[in-house]
Amino acid sequence: MVEIRLDGQLDARWADWFDGMTLLPHDDGTTTLVGSVADQAALHGLLRRVGDLGMTLISVNAHGSRA
């Protein structure tokens, strides 16, 4: 399980673009992407997509995943 916290709001329509991750918008203007990644290369791919959007990365937390 991976949690990626971003500065900015994304809604569920972006889930496909982020490989099916669950997007959780928060009242403080941030969004958390939650889901599983196959490996570290997949995680790096997700982080590149964050950069492609120009969003600020706040944190990345891996919980019991291989990433």
C-alpha positions in Angstrom: 0.0 0.0 0.0 1.3 3.4 -1.0 0.0 6.9 0.0 1.1 9.9 -2.0 0.0 13.3 -0.6 -0.2 16.2 -3.1 -0.7 19.9 -2.7 -3.8 20.5 -4.8 -7.2 19.0 -5.5 -7.8 16.1 -7.8 -11.1 14.3 -8.1 -11.9 10.7 -8.9 -11.8 11.4 -12.7 -8.0 11.2 -12.5 -8.0 7.7 -11.1 -7.4 6.0 -14.5 -4.5 8.4 -15.2 -3.0 7.4 -11.9 -3.3 3.6 -12.7 -6.5 3.1 -10.7 -5.3 4.7 -7.5 -8.0 5.9 -5.1 -8.0 9.7 -4.9 -9.0 11.3 -1.6 -9.4 15.1 -1.7 -9.1 16.8 1.7 -10.6 20.0 3.0 -7.2 21.5 3.4 -6.6 21.7 -0.4 -4.5 18.5 -0.6 -5.2 15.1 -2.2 -4.0 11.7 -1.2 -3.5 8.9 -3.7 -3.9 5.5 -2.1 -3.3 2.1 -3.7 -0.9 -0.7 -4.5 2.0 -0.5 -6.9 3.6 -3.5 -8.5 7.2 -2.4 -7.9 9.5 0.6 -7.5 9.4 1.3 -11.2 5.6 1.7 -11.1 6.0 4.0 -8.1 8.4 6.2 -10.0 6.0 6.3 -12.9 3.2 7.6 -10.6 5.6 10.2 -9.3 6.5 11.3 -12.8 2.8 11.8 -13.5 2.6 14.1 -10.4 5.5 16.1 -11.9 3.8 16.2 -15.3 0.8 17.9 -13.7 3.1 20.4 -11.9 1.7 19.5 -8.5 3.7 19.8 -5.4 4.6 16.4 -3.7 4.1 16.6 0.0 4.8 13.0 1.1 5.1 9.4 0.0 4.5 6.6 2.5 4.8 2.9 1.7 3.0 0.5 4.1 3.9 -3.1 3.6 4.5 -2.8 -0.1 7.3 -3.9 -2.3 7.8 -0.3 -3.5 
